[in-house]
């Protein structure tokens, strides 16, 4: 899965990605690429970017792309406090 920040640039390699319903986070690789195991419908993610938390949702129809799909780019939006 490819993640982009609000301005369209890839999230930085090493950025923490928290997945709703999963205990352990994962991390972005080069080009904003993230492997997420066991996606469920309407998965919510929090990308812990240096400039603040960024939120993204994976829609159910995206999950019909096969057993190991290459999804994205998925743009996340900054979390407003």
C-alpha positions in Angstrom: 0.0 0.0 0.0 1.3 3.4 -0.9 0.7 6.3 1.5 0.9 10.0 0.7 0.7 13.0 3.0 -1.8 15.8 2.5 0.4 17.6 0.0 0.8 14.4 -2.1 4.4 13.5 -1.1 5.2 10.0 0.1 5.4 9.6 3.9 9.0 9.2 5.0 10.6 5.8 5.4 10.5 4.7 9.0 7.2 6.5 9.8 5.1 4.6 12.3 1.7 3.4 11.0 -0.9 2.3 13.6 -3.7 0.1 12.4 -7.1 0.1 14.2 -7.6 -3.3 15.8 -4.0 -4.4 15.6 -1.7 -4.4 18.7 1.6 -3.7 16.9 2.3 -0.9 14.5 4.0 -1.2 11.2 6.4 1.2 9.5 6.6 2.9 6.1 9.3 1.9 3.7 10.8 3.9 0.9 8.3 5.8 -1.3 5.7 5.6 1.4 5.1 1.8 0.9 3.5 0.0 3.8 2.7 -3.7 4.2 -0.5 -4.3 6.2 -1.4 -7.8 7.2 -5.1 -8.9 7.6 -6.9 -5.9 6.2 -10.6 -5.7 7.2 -13.3 -3.6 5.7 -13.1 0.1 6.6 -9.7 -0.1 8.2 -8.6 3.1 9.9 -4.9 4.0 10.1 -2.9 6.7 11.9 0.3 7.7 10.2 2.7 9.2 12.9 4.4 11.8 10.7 7.0 14.3 12.0 4.5 17.1 11.4 1.7 15.4 13.3 -0.7 12.5 13.0 -2.2 11.8 9.7 -5.5 9.8 9.3 -6.4 7.4 6.5 -9.2 5.0 5.9 -9.2 2.0 3.5 -12.6 1.6 1.9 -14.2 -1.9 1.6 -14.3 -1.9 -2.2 -10.5 -1.4 -2.2 -10.2 -4.7 -0.3 -11.6 -6.7 -3.3 -8.3 -6.3 -5.2 -7.0 -9.8 -4.5 -5.0 -11.6 -1.8 -1.9 -9.4 -2.0 -2.9 -6.2 -3.8 -0.7 -3.2 -4.4 -3.0 -0.3 -3.3 -2.7 3.4 -3.5 -1.5 5.9 -3.4 -3.8 6.6 -0.4 -3.7 10.2 0.8 -4.1 10.8 4.5 -5.3 14.0 6.2 -3.8 15.7 9.1 -5.5 15.2 12.4 -7.0 18.4 13.6 -7.1 19.1 17.4 
